[in-house]
Amino acid sequence: MAHHYPEIEKRLRQACGHLAGILAMMEDRQDCQQLVQQLQAVEGSIHKAKRLLIEEHVGHCILESLSHGDMDSEEAREKIASLVKYL
């Protein structure tokens, strides 16, 4: 089932914009400190997008499957544990 995640898409688009800006900064031979700051901003956007996606998946897919009896608690625990490593 396909899902629409506008907040996640927004953050990923921001990261893409930042990356384009960083490449331009590199071409202009900008200061390394500024480049690192911009890379940190990209990393933050991607990390937040990842967290939101995991929260959505746990909140909707896993818990919904549990409530409908499509998944047992052990399978849900395993799926959640497999996602936690990405946080």
C-alpha positions in Angstrom: 0.0 0.0 0.0 1.5 3.3 -1.1 1.5 6.2 1.5 1.9 9.9 1.0 4.2 11.6 3.4 4.2 15.4 2.7 6.3 16.3 5.8 9.0 13.7 4.9 9.0 14.8 1.2 9.4 18.4 2.3 12.4 17.6 4.4 14.0 15.6 1.7 13.5 18.4 -0.8 15.1 20.8 1.6 18.1 18.4 1.9 18.3 18.3 -2.0 18.3 22.1 -2.1 21.0 22.3 0.6 23.1 19.8 -1.3 22.8 21.9 -4.5 23.9 24.9 -2.5 26.8 23.1 -1.0 28.0 22.0 -4.4 27.8 25.6 -5.6 29.7 26.7 -2.5 32.4 24.1 -3.2 32.7 25.4 -6.8 33.2 28.9 -5.4 35.8 27.6 -3.0 33.9 28.7 0.1 35.3 28.3 3.6 35.4 24.7 4.9 33.7 25.8 8.2 30.7 27.0 6.2 30.6 23.8 4.1 30.6 21.7 7.3 27.7 23.7 8.7 25.7 23.2 5.6 26.4 19.5 5.5 25.3 19.3 9.1 22.0 21.0 8.1 21.5 18.3 5.4 22.3 15.6 7.8 19.7 17.0 10.2 17.0 17.1 7.5 17.7 13.5 6.4 17.8 12.3 10.0 14.4 14.0 10.8 12.9 12.5 7.6 14.1 9.1 8.6 12.6 9.4 12.1 9.3 10.6 10.7 9.2 7.7 8.3 9.9 5.1 11.0 7.3 6.7 13.3 4.7 6.6 10.5 5.6 3.0 9.8 5.3 1.9 13.4 2.2 4.0 14.0 0.3 3.0 11.0 1.6 -0.2 9.4 2.7 -2.2 12.4 0.1 -1.1 15.0 -2.7 -1.4 12.4 -1.6 -4.9 11.5 -1.5 -5.8 15.2 -5.0 -4.4 15.8 -6.5 -6.3 12.8 -4.8 -9.5 13.8 -2.7 -9.6 10.6 0.5 -9.7 12.8 1.3 -11.2 16.2 3.1 -9.4 18.9 6.4 -11.2 18.4 6.4 -10.3 14.7 5.6 -6.7 15.6 8.5 -6.7 18.1 10.9 -8.0 15.5 9.8 -5.4 13.0 10.2 -2.6 15.5 13.6 -3.9 16.6 14.8 -4.0 13.0 13.8 -0.3 12.6 15.4 0.9 15.9 18.9 0.3 14.6 18.4 3.1 12.1 17.6 5.7 14.8 
